[in-house]
């Protein structure tokens, strides 16, 4: 449930709730609330809880029935939802101690959201509009009720175990993990590494911290355990912050204990969805490394989250962080239901040679679509075409190591482009800086599709993997939409919108081949033809803008790729444009296409940008001459001019009538 945005409204609702419960005890209040019936059933069966409510002050966190319906965790405990101190929302500190045996703490997180603040207890959201209900029991003790959207799960011992563990710290958790109720997970290898490296004190530290512990399965293949040293252990701890997954600051790098002068490591929480379920992951980013700890990102899925301990919270992860010991292919193979399992399925099913190609490369970068990206219905037919899917897969491979930092450095003066494993296909990068927080987003275009890098710089021994939000090479926009959203085609889009030519470009019943000057092409044109280009962008010359753009636009019953045009004739080609016809020649040199128009050879910067209703060829010069824009007869007569002429004619007629 969303929190209300108005503090006054919340106060009013709390006042009303106080008025309604006047004379009721806390037990009666819960009993009479139909939405708390499942919690009341547990409460009524706990003699200790009922005794506390009868004789003591308390704060009670009551989960809704819906919370119990979603609950699939370990056994809960009513006393873990109860504290023997009456605490309102305003006075909740960072921890509040429960009445469960050993008094394990409950952790409070306050998370800013626009103009409001969400409050969580462990991983449960406090429903503020229904909380802060203050009552007194029969002997006058103050009691407070808060309603929450999730069941609180304490750390408990397995029923079959004879070990007694109450409120353990993180190291005690690791020591007795086999006796604790954490499903079938084991952490022996990581425990041994902590002891060998004398790092017990890190997990015994007083306060509130976040600990990431890799499970046993994550220590394969065999060389991996040898790479776990003191720095790596430190890189699994976020000090002085207790972070549960629901209120976690997603996509925000958090400093670990391994953030020092020589080595700097952060951890970031993020989520991935495949359209059906959402999983939470963490990634370590070694920003500054050394010979033993190379730079790069390592991804790990949280396989069991939100285990509360005396000094914070533990998350079990499927593999160690910071350790870069797998090839790109091994990374894809590592987790059957990982963040790229759909991409891997397509690779295995349709691209056996794709796997072989990657395995033979010493340096490789893969731009891999996320699981959700493969839910695009447009892909259904394409996936059945083995030849097309092979080309699409090759479009996602670059035969060199490309980090996001390299993209940013190479994109400062011009659009950075790199060849892909698909013949004559390039990737084009853009870096977008948020004007408010200065955060940078990296986008990549391939085959007409513009994708955003969701998770970058996942490091492998032979390169990088970047997770992107779309499948490259599968068009999903019309020609008009592509012009509107492409960052290097702004000026042509502006001219087309102002002159009215863009309207037809959304028509999916037609096939367009559009030679589109990129923004830099218009800048060059301003130097070559300053007068003509200046006029072209002036409102009163919209007719000329339309006329010039129509020269670039071919409408036919088919589209023309650059390879088609090159193969059509050795001499010039005449194409049916909107304006008249376009006579060009096409050649290919050093895997680059050029078109000749009026004795000028114009480079094609990006050929074959596919759209749902056509194709765009991005060119480095507009098809323009100085004499194309004149003030003469072909200029459109503006409405203001027509009105002036009509007014003059009327005045002449009236003058003659009255003479």
C-alpha positions in Angstrom: 0.0 0.0 0.0 1.3 3.4 -0.9 1.9 5.9 2.0 -0.2 9.0 2.0 1.5 12.2 0.8 -0.1 14.7 3.1 1.2 14.8 6.8 -1.9 16.6 7.9 -4.2 13.9 6.4 -2.2 11.3 8.2 -2.5 13.1 11.5 -6.3 13.4 11.0 -6.6 9.7 10.2 -4.6 8.9 13.4 -6.9 11.2 15.4 -9.9 9.4 14.0 -8.4 6.0 14.7 -7.8 7.1 18.3 -11.4 8.2 18.6 -12.7 4.9 17.2 -10.6 2.8 19.6 -11.4 4.8 22.7 -12.1 2.3 25.4 -10.8 -0.7 23.5 -7.7 -2.6 24.5 -5.0 -3.5 21.9 -6.1 -7.1 21.9 -9.7 -6.1 21.2 -8.6 -3.7 18.5 -6.8 -6.5 16.7 -9.7 -9.0 17.3 -12.2 -6.6 15.7 -10.1 -5.9 12.6 -11.0 -8.5 10.0 -7.8 -7.8 8.1 -5.7 -8.9 11.1 -7.5 -12.2 11.8 -4.6 -14.4 10.9 -2.2 -12.5 13.2 -4.8 -12.5 16.0 -5.1 -16.3 15.7 -1.3 -16.5 16.4 -1.5 -13.9 19.1 -4.3 -15.7 20.9 -2.3 -18.9 21.0 0.8 -17.3 22.6 0.5 -17.1 26.4 3.7 -15.0 26.6 2.4 -12.5 24.1 -1.1 -12.2 25.8 0.6 -11.8 29.2 2.8 -9.0 27.9 -0.3 -7.2 26.4 -2.2 -7.6 29.7 0.5 -6.3 32.0 3.2 -4.3 30.1 3.7 -1.4 27.8 4.4 -2.5 24.3 4.7 -1.8 20.6 3.1 -4.4 18.3 3.8 -4.8 14.6 0.8 -6.6 13.1 1.0 -8.1 9.6 -2.1 -8.0 7.4 -3.9 -11.1 6.2 -2.5 -10.4 2.7 1.0 -10.5 4.2 0.4 -14.0 5.6 -1.0 -15.1 2.2 2.3 -14.1 0.5 4.4 -15.5 3.3 6.5 -18.4 2.2 9.4 -18.0 4.6 10.6 -19.9 7.7 8.6 -20.2 10.9 7.7 -16.9 12.4 7.2 -15.9 16.1 4.6 -13.6 17.6 7.0 -12.3 20.2 9.3 -11.1 17.4 6.5 -8.7 16.4 6.3 -7.4 20.0 8.5 -4.9 21.9 8.1 -4.1 25.6 8.5 -0.3 24.9 5.6 1.8 23.6 7.1 3.6 20.6 5.3 5.8 18.1 6.4 6.3 14.5 8.0 9.7 15.4 10.1 8.2 18.2 11.2 5.0 16.4 15.0 4.9 16.4 17.3 2.7 14.2 16.5 -0.4 16.3 13.9 -1.6 18.7 14.3 -4.8 20.7 11.8 -7.6 20.4 10.3 -9.6 23.2 11.5 -12.9 21.6 14.0 -15.0 23.6 17.4 -13.3 23.5 15.7 -10.0 22.6 16.9 -9.9 18.9 16.6 -6.4 17.5 14.2 -5.2 14.8 15.8 -2.7 12.4 14.1 0.5 11.4 14.8 2.1 7.9 13.5 5.5 6.9 13.4 5.9 3.1 12.7 9.3 1.5 10.2 9.1 -1.4 9.5 12.4 -3.1 7.9 14.6 -0.4 7.2 11.7 1.9 9.0 9.2 4.0 8.5 5.4 4.1 9.3 3.6 7.3 10.3 -0.1 7.3 10.7 -2.5 10.2 13.2 -5.1 8.9 11.8 -5.8 5.4 8.2 -4.8 6.1 6.7 -1.5 5.2 4.8 0.2 8.0 1.3 1.2 6.7 1.4 4.7 8.2 -2.2 5.6 7.6 -3.3 2.6 9.7 -0.5 2.8 12.3 0.3 4.9 15.4 -2.8 3.6 17.1 -2.2 4.4 20.8 -4.1 2.7 23.6 -3.8 1.8 27.2 -4.4 -1.6 28.7 -6.5 -2.4 31.8 -3.8 -1.3 34.3 -3.0 1.9 32.4 0.1 0.8 30.5 0.6 2.6 27.1 0.6 0.5 24.0 1.1 1.3 20.3 -0.1 -0.7 17.2 1.6 -0.5 13.8 0.2 -2.4 10.8 2.8 -3.8 8.4 2.7 -5.4 4.9 5.0 -8.4 5.6 5.5 -11.0 8.2 8.7 -10.5 10.3 11.0 -13.6 10.1 13.4 -14.1 13.0 16.5 -16.3 12.7 15.7 -19.6 14.4 17.3 -23.0 15.0 16.3 -26.1 13.0 13.8 -28.2 15.0 16.1 -31.2 14.7 19.1 -29.4 16.1 20.3 -29.7 19.7 22.3 -26.5 19.4 20.9 -23.5 21.3 21.5 -20.2 19.6 19.7 -17.0 20.7 20.3 -13.6 18.9 23.6 -14.6 17.2 25.9 -12.0 15.7 27.1 -12.5 12.1 30.1 -14.7 13.0 28.0 -16.9 15.3 25.5 -17.2 12.4 28.4 -18.4 10.2 29.7 -20.7 12.9 26.3 -22.4 13.5 24.8 -22.1 10.0 24.3 -25.8 9.7 22.0 -25.8 12.8 20.0 -22.7 11.7 16.8 -22.6 9.7 18.2 -21.3 6.4 16.9 -23.9 4.0 19.6 -26.2 2.6 22.3 -23.5 2.2 25.8 -24.1 3.6 28.6 -21.7 4.1 31.6 -23.9 5.2 34.1 -22.7 2.6 33.6 -19.0 3.4 33.7 -19.7 7.1 37.0 -21.4 6.7 38.4 -18.4 4.7 37.3 -16.0 7.5 39.1 -18.1 10.1 42.2 -18.7 8.0 42.5 -14.9 7.3 41.8 -14.1 11.0 38.8 -11.9 10.0 36.4 -13.1 12.7 36.3 -9.7 14.3 34.8 -8.2 11.1 31.7 -10.3 11.6 31.6 -9.8 15.4 31.7 -6.0 15.1 29.2 -4.3 17.4 26.7 -2.0 15.7 24.6 -2.5 12.6 26.2 -3.7 9.3 25.3 -5.6 6.1 27.0 -8.9 5.5 27.1 -10.9 2.2 28.0 -14.5 2.6 28.6 -16.8 -0.5 27.1 -20.2 -0.2 29.0 -23.4 -0.8 28.0 -23.9 -4.4 29.6 -20.6 -5.3 33.2 -21.9 -4.6 33.3 -23.9 -7.8 35.4 -24.2 -10.0 38.3 -25.3 -7.7 40.7 -22.3 -8.3 38.2 -19.9 -6.9 38.7 -20.5 -3.2 42.4 -19.6 -3.5 41.4 -16.1 -4.6 39.5 -15.3 -1.4 41.9 -13.2 0.7 41.5 -10.5 3.4 40.5 -7.8 0.9 37.9 -10.0 -0.7 36.4 -10.8 2.7 36.3 -7.0 3.5 34.6 -6.5 0.2 31.6 -8.5 1.4 30.7 -6.1 4.2 28.9 -2.7 4.1 29.8 -1.1 7.5 27.4 0.9 9.6 24.4 0.4 7.4 21.7 -2.3 7.9 20.2 -2.8 4.4 17.2 -5.0 3.8 16.2 -5.7 0.2 12.8 -3.9 0.1 14.0 -0.5 1.4 17.5 -1.0 -0.2 18.7 2.1 -2.2 18.7 0.4 -5.6 21.5 1.3 -8.1 23.3 3.3 -5.5 27.0 2.3 -4.9 27.7 1.7 -1.2 31.3 1.7 0.2 32.5 -1.6 1.6 35.2 -2.3 4.2 37.5 -2.7 1.2 37.4 1.0 0.3 40.9 2.2 1.1 43.8 4.0 -0.6 44.9 1.2 -2.9 41.7 -0.9 -3.4 38.3 0.7 -3.6 35.2 -1.6 -3.7 31.5 -0.7 -3.7 28.4 -2.9 -3.6 25.2 -2.0 -5.4 21.7 -3.6 -5.0 19.6 -4.0 -8.1 16.6 -6.0 -9.3 15.9 -7.8 -12.6 12.6 -9.1 -13.9 11.7 -11.5 -16.6 8.1 -10.4 -16.8 6.9 -13.0 -14.3 9.1 -12.7 -11.2 11.7 -10.2 -9.9 15.0 -11.2 -8.4 17.4 -9.1 -6.3 21.1 -9.0 -7.1 24.1 -7.3 -5.8 27.2 -6.4 -7.7 30.7 -5.5 -6.4 32.6 -2.9 -8.4 36.3 -2.8 -7.9 36.8 0.8 -8.9 40.5 0.8 -8.0 42.4 -2.5 -7.9 45.8 -4.0 -7.7 47.5 -7.1 -9.1 45.4 -9.5 -7.1 42.1 -7.6 -7.3 41.5 -6.4 -10.9 39.0 -3.7 -11.7 35.5 -4.7 -12.8 32.1 -5.7 -11.7 31.1 -9.1 -10.3 27.4 -10.1 -10.1 25.8 -12.3 -7.5 22.2 -13.3 -6.9 20.8 -13.1 -3.4 19.6 -16.6 -2.8 18.4 -16.0 0.7 17.8 -12.4 1.8 17.1 -10.5 5.0 18.5 -12.8 7.7 18.5 -10.6 10.9 21.4 -11.0 13.3 22.5 -9.2 16.5 24.8 -6.8 14.6 22.9 -6.3 11.3 21.6 -8.3 8.5 23.0 -11.2 6.4 22.3 -11.9 2.7 23.3 -15.3 1.3 24.6 -14.9 -2.3 25.3 -17.5 -5.0 29.0 -16.7 -5.5 31.8 -14.6 -4.0 32.1 -11.0 -5.0 35.2 -9.3 -6.3 36.6 -12.6 -7.8 37.1 -12.4 -11.5 37.9 -16.0 -12.6 35.5 -16.9 -15.4 35.4 -16.3 -19.1 32.5 -14.6 -20.8 30.9 -17.9 -21.7 31.4 -19.4 -18.3 29.7 -16.3 -16.8 26.7 -16.9 -19.1 26.6 -20.6 -18.1 27.1 -20.1 -14.4 23.5 -19.7 -13.3 20.6 -21.5 -15.0 18.0 -18.9 -13.9 20.4 -15.9 -13.8 19.9 -12.4 -15.2 20.9 -13.5 -18.7 19.4 -17.0 -18.9 17.1 -16.2 -21.8 20.0 -14.8 -23.9 22.0 -17.9 -23.1 19.0 -20.1 -24.2 18.9 -18.3 -27.6 22.6 -18.7 -28.0 22.5 -22.4 -27.3 19.4 -23.1 -29.4 20.4 -21.0 -32.4 24.0 -20.1 -32.3 26.4 -23.0 -31.8 29.0 -21.2 -33.8 28.3 -18.1 -31.7 29.6 -20.0 -28.7 32.7 -21.2 -30.6 33.4 -17.7 -31.8 33.3 -16.2 -28.3 35.5 -19.0 -26.9 38.2 -18.4 -29.4 38.4 -14.7 -28.7 41.1 -13.4 -26.3 39.3 -10.0 -26.0 35.6 -9.8 -26.3 32.7 -7.6 -25.1 29.1 -8.8 -25.2 26.1 -6.5 -25.0 23.6 -9.0 -23.7 19.8 -8.3 -23.6 18.2 -8.8 -20.2 15.6 -11.5 -19.6 12.8 -8.9 -19.9 14.1 -7.7 -23.2 13.2 -11.1 -24.8 9.5 -10.7 -23.9 9.1 -8.3 -26.9 6.4 -9.9 -29.1 8.2 -8.7 -32.2 10.8 -11.3 -31.5 8.5 -14.3 -31.8 8.8 -14.7 -35.6 12.4 -13.5 -35.8 13.6 -16.2 -33.4 12.3 -18.9 -35.8 14.6 -17.5 -38.6 18.0 -19.1 -37.9 19.8 -16.9 -40.3 18.3 -13.7 -38.9 18.9 -14.7 -35.3 22.5 -15.5 -36.1 23.0 -12.0 -37.5 21.3 -10.5 -34.5 23.5 -12.5 -32.0 26.7 -11.4 -33.9 25.5 -7.8 -33.6 25.9 -8.1 -29.8 29.6 -9.1 -30.0 32.6 -6.8 -30.2 36.0 -8.3 -30.7 37.7 -6.0 -28.1 37.4 -5.1 -24.4 35.1 -2.1 -24.0 34.3 -0.8 -20.6 31.8 2.0 -19.9 34.7 4.2 -18.9 36.3 3.6 -22.3 33.0 4.5 -24.0 32.7 7.8 -22.0 36.3 8.7 -22.8 35.9 8.0 -26.5 32.6 9.8 -26.8 33.7 13.2 -25.7 34.5 14.7 -29.1 32.4 12.6 -31.4 30.1 9.6 -31.5 32.0 6.5 -30.6 31.5 3.6 -32.9 32.9 0.1 -33.0 32.6 -2.8 -35.5 30.6 -5.8 -34.4 30.9 -9.5 -35.3 28.1 -9.0 -37.9 29.4 -8.0 -41.3 29.4 -4.3 -42.0 27.5 -3.6 -38.7 28.6 -1.1 -36.1 27.5 -0.2 -32.6 27.2 3.5 -31.8 27.4 4.9 -28.3 25.9 7.9 -26.6 26.5 9.2 -23.1 23.6 11.1 -21.5 24.3 13.2 -18.4 21.5 14.0 -16.0 21.4 17.8 -15.5 20.3 17.5 -11.9 22.5 14.8 -10.3 25.2 14.6 -13.1 24.7 10.8 -13.3 25.6 9.4 -16.7 23.6 6.8 -18.7 25.3 5.0 -21.6 23.2 4.0 -24.6 24.2 1.7 -27.5 22.6 1.5 -30.9 22.8 -1.4 -33.3 20.7 -2.3 -36.3 18.3 0.7 -35.7 17.6 -0.2 -32.0 18.7 2.1 -29.2 19.3 0.3 -25.9 20.4 1.4 -22.5 23.1 -0.3 -20.5 21.3 -1.5 -17.3 24.3 -3.2 -15.7 27.7 -2.5 -17.1 31.3 -3.7 -16.8 30.6 -7.2 -15.6 34.2 -8.5 -15.8 35.4 -11.8 -17.2 39.0 -13.0 -17.8 38.6 -12.3 -21.5 36.5 -9.2 -21.6 33.2 -7.6 -20.4 29.5 -8.3 -20.4 27.0 -5.4 -20.4 23.3 -6.1 -19.7 21.1 -4.0 -22.0 17.4 -3.4 -22.0 16.6 -4.3 -25.7 17.6 -6.8 -28.3 19.6 -5.1 -30.9 18.8 -5.4 -34.6 15.0 -6.0 -34.0 13.3 -2.7 -34.9 10.4 -1.6 -32.8 9.9 2.1 -33.9 8.6 3.8 -37.0 10.8 6.1 -39.0 9.2 9.1 -37.4 9.7 7.7 -33.9 13.3 6.8 -34.6 14.0 10.4 -35.8 12.3 11.7 -32.6 14.3 9.6 -30.2 17.7 9.4 -31.9 20.2 11.9 -30.2 22.2 12.5 -33.4 19.2 13.2 -35.7 17.6 16.1 -33.8 18.0 18.7 -36.5 16.5 16.7 -39.3 13.6 15.8 -37.0 13.1 19.5 -36.1 13.0 20.5 -39.8 10.6 17.7 -40.6 8.3 18.5 -37.8 8.2 22.2 -38.7 7.7 21.6 -42.4 5.1 18.9 -41.9 7.0 16.1 -43.6 7.2 14.0 -40.4 3.5 13.3 -40.3 3.6 10.6 -43.0 6.6 8.8 -41.5 4.3 7.0 -39.0 2.4 5.3 -41.8 3.0 1.5 -41.4 1.4 0.7 -44.8 4.2 2.4 -46.7 7.9 1.6 -47.1 10.4 4.5 -46.6 14.1 4.7 -47.4 15.3 7.9 -45.8 18.7 9.5 -46.3 18.9 11.4 -43.1 21.7 14.0 -42.4 22.9 13.7 -38.9 23.3 16.8 -36.7 27.0 17.1 -37.5 26.1 17.1 -41.2 24.0 20.2 -40.7 26.9 21.8 -38.8 29.2 21.2 -41.8 26.5 22.6 -44.1 26.5 25.8 -42.1 30.1 26.2 -43.0 29.8 25.3 -46.7 26.5 27.0 -47.4 25.9 29.5 -44.6 23.1 31.5 -46.2 21.1 28.6 -47.5 21.4 26.6 -44.3 20.5 29.6 -42.1 17.4 30.3 -44.1 16.4 26.6 -44.1 16.1 26.7 -40.3 14.0 29.9 -40.3 10.2 29.6 -39.9 9.4 31.6 -43.0 11.4 29.1 -45.2 9.4 26.0 -44.1 8.4 25.4 -47.7 12.1 25.1 -48.7 12.8 22.8 -45.7 10.0 20.5 -46.8 11.3 20.6 -50.4 14.8 19.7 -49.4 13.8 16.9 -47.1 11.5 15.4 -49.8 14.7 15.0 -51.9 16.1 12.7 -49.2 13.0 10.5 -48.9 12.3 7.5 -51.1 8.8 5.9 -51.0 8.4 2.6 -52.9 6.9 -0.8 -52.4 10.2 -1.9 -50.8 13.1 -0.6 -48.8 16.6 -0.2 -50.2 19.6 -1.3 -48.0 23.0 0.1 -48.9 24.0 -3.3 -50.1 20.9 -3.4 -52.4 21.8 0.0 -53.8 25.4 -1.0 -54.4 24.4 -4.1 -56.2 21.7 -2.5 -58.4 24.0 -0.9 -60.9 27.6 0.1 -61.5 26.5 3.4 -62.8 24.0 5.9 -61.2 20.7 4.9 -59.8 17.4 6.8 -60.0 15.2 6.5 -57.0 11.6 7.8 -56.7 11.6 10.5 -54.1 8.6 12.5 -52.8 10.0 15.6 -54.5 10.9 14.1 -57.9 13.7 11.6 -58.2 17.1 11.1 -56.7 20.1 10.2 -58.9 23.0 8.7 -56.9 25.9 6.3 -57.2 27.0 4.0 -54.4 30.4 2.5 -53.6 32.0 0.7 -50.7 35.5 1.2 -49.5 37.1 -0.2 -46.3 33.7 -1.5 -45.2 32.2 2.0 -45.5 29.5 3.0 -47.9 29.5 6.3 -49.9 26.8 7.9 -52.1 27.7 10.2 -54.9 25.2 13.1 -55.5 26.0 15.9 -57.9 29.7 14.9 -58.1 30.1 14.8 -54.3 30.9 11.6 -52.5 29.1 11.7 -49.2 30.0 9.1 -46.4 27.2 7.1 -45.0 27.8 7.3 -41.3 25.3 4.7 -40.2 23.8 2.5 -43.0 20.7 0.3 -42.7 19.0 1.7 -39.5 15.9 -0.5 -39.7 12.5 0.7 -38.6 9.1 -1.0 -38.6 8.1 0.8 -41.8 11.3 1.5 -43.5 15.0 2.1 -43.3 17.2 5.1 -42.5 20.7 5.8 -43.9 22.5 8.4 -41.7 24.6 10.5 -44.0 27.5 13.0 -43.4 26.2 15.8 -45.7 22.7 17.0 -46.6 21.7 16.8 -50.3 21.8 20.6 -50.5 23.4 23.4 -52.6 23.6 27.1 -52.0 21.0 27.9 -54.7 18.4 25.5 -53.3 17.0 28.2 -50.9 16.1 31.5 -52.6 13.8 34.4 -52.0 12.3 34.0 -55.5 9.1 32.6 -56.9 9.3 29.2 -55.3 9.1 30.6 -51.9 5.9 30.0 -50.0 3.7 33.1 -49.5 3.1 33.4 -45.8 -0.5 33.9 -44.5 0.4 37.4 -43.2 1.5 38.4 -46.7 -1.7 37.0 -48.3 -3.8 38.9 -45.7 -1.9 42.1 -46.6 -2.5 41.7 -50.3 -6.2 41.0 -49.8 -6.6 44.0 -47.6 -4.9 46.2 -50.2 -7.3 44.9 -52.9 -10.3 45.5 -50.7 -9.1 49.1 -50.1 -8.6 49.7 -53.8 -12.2 48.4 -54.6 -13.8 50.5 -51.8 -11.9 53.6 -52.9 -13.2 53.2 -56.5 -16.8 52.6 -55.3 -16.9 55.8 -53.2 -15.1 58.1 -55.7 
